[in-house]
């Protein structure tokens, strides 16, 4: 359980709120990809999508049996709220942040890191692609 996972997370919304998707890339500390996933989450704000991506990533890391996790995000708001720098005023985000913190407490060690957007391109592409694919579907 001393193993670490690094979870790159991103949420995307076409409109705010609008069609939204999440993208997650989970690696080990050397950068080897353990899992990639994306999911359409319906209509949401970009901030709700960002939190949804983290919640999904934490659940996936836990299912891999890894005891330590580093969340890497390019969302300054999400990062600042999770480390306690910013207060959370929106009720939906309060609920999402509480869910994140509950999941984080299930890990031996955890940290949240703010990264430049360029370092999060893969998760961003996954999140955006799920919205594009959904828009192309009929019914």
C-alpha positions in Angstrom: 0.0 0.0 0.0 3.0 2.3 -0.2 2.5 2.6 -4.0 1.5 6.0 -5.4 -0.8 6.8 -8.2 -0.8 10.2 -10.0 -4.2 11.1 -11.4 -4.4 13.8 -14.0 -8.0 15.1 -14.0 -10.0 17.5 -16.2 -13.6 18.5 -16.6 -15.0 20.3 -19.6 -18.3 22.0 -20.3 -19.6 23.3 -23.6 -21.6 26.2 -22.2 -21.7 27.0 -18.5 -23.8 25.0 -17.7 -23.8 22.8 -20.8 -22.9 19.4 -22.1 -20.1 18.2 -19.9 -17.5 15.5 -19.8 -14.6 14.3 -17.6 -11.2 12.9 -18.5 -8.8 11.0 -16.2 -5.3 9.6 -16.8 -3.9 7.6 -13.9 -0.2 6.8 -13.9 2.4 5.4 -11.5 5.1 7.8 -10.3 7.3 6.9 -13.3 4.6 8.0 -15.7 3.5 4.6 -16.8 -0.3 4.8 -17.6 -2.3 2.5 -15.4 -5.7 3.6 -16.7 -7.4 6.2 -18.9 -11.1 7.0 -18.8 -13.6 9.6 -19.9 -17.3 9.9 -19.4 -20.1 12.2 -20.4 -21.8 13.6 -17.3 -24.7 15.4 -18.7 -25.4 19.1 -18.2 -23.1 20.7 -15.6 -20.9 23.8 -15.0 -17.2 23.6 -15.7 -16.5 23.6 -12.0 -18.9 20.7 -11.3 -17.2 18.8 -14.1 -13.8 19.4 -12.6 -14.9 18.0 -9.3 -16.6 15.1 -11.0 -13.3 14.2 -12.6 -11.5 14.2 -9.3 -14.2 12.0 -7.7 -14.1 9.6 -10.5 -10.3 9.5 -10.5 -10.2 8.8 -6.7 -12.7 5.9 -7.1 -10.6 4.5 -9.9 -7.3 4.7 -8.0 -9.0 3.0 -5.0 -10.2 0.2 -7.2 -6.6 -0.4 -8.4 -5.7 -1.0 -4.8 -3.2 1.9 -4.5 -2.9 3.5 -1.1 -1.5 6.9 -2.0 -2.6 9.4 -4.6 -1.6 12.7 -6.0 -4.3 14.6 -7.9 -2.9 16.9 -10.6 -5.3 19.5 -11.9 -5.1 22.7 -14.0 -8.1 24.1 -12.2 -6.9 26.8 -9.9 -10.4 27.1 -8.3 -10.6 23.3 -7.5 -7.0 23.2 -6.3 -7.5 26.3 -4.0 -10.8 25.0 -2.6 -9.4 21.5 -1.9 -6.4 22.9 0.0 -8.5 25.3 1.9 -7.2 28.5 0.4 -10.6 29.5 -1.0 -14.0 29.2 0.6 -16.6 27.2 -1.3 -19.8 29.2 -1.6 -21.8 27.2 -4.3 -23.9 24.5 -2.7 -23.2 22.0 -5.5 -19.5 22.5 -5.1 -19.7 22.2 -1.3 -21.3 18.8 -1.8 -18.7 17.7 -4.4 -15.8 19.0 -2.2 -17.1 17.0 0.8 -17.3 13.9 -1.4 -13.7 14.5 -2.5 -12.5 14.9 1.0 -14.3 11.7 2.2 -12.6 9.8 -0.6 -9.2 11.3 0.1 -9.4 10.3 3.7 -9.5 6.7 2.5 -5.9 7.0 1.3 -2.8 6.6 3.5 -1.3 9.8 1.9 -2.6 12.2 -0.6 -1.8 15.6 -2.2 -3.3 17.9 -4.7 -1.0 19.7 -7.2 -1.8 22.6 -9.5 -0.2 22.0 -12.9 0.0 24.1 -16.0 -2.6 23.4 -18.6 0.1 22.1 -21.0 0.8 19.2 -18.6 -2.8 18.2 -18.5 -3.5 17.9 -22.3 -4.2 14.2 -22.3 -7.0 14.4 -19.6 -8.3 17.6 -21.3 -8.5 15.8 -24.7 -10.4 12.9 -23.1 -12.9 15.2 -21.4 -13.5 17.2 -24.6 -13.8 14.1 -26.8 -16.6 12.6 -24.8 -18.7 15.7 -25.3 -17.9 15.8 -29.1 -18.9 12.1 -29.4 -22.1 12.6 -27.4 -23.1 15.6 -29.6 -22.7 13.3 -32.7 -25.0 10.7 -31.3 -28.7 10.5 -32.3 -31.3 9.9 -29.6 
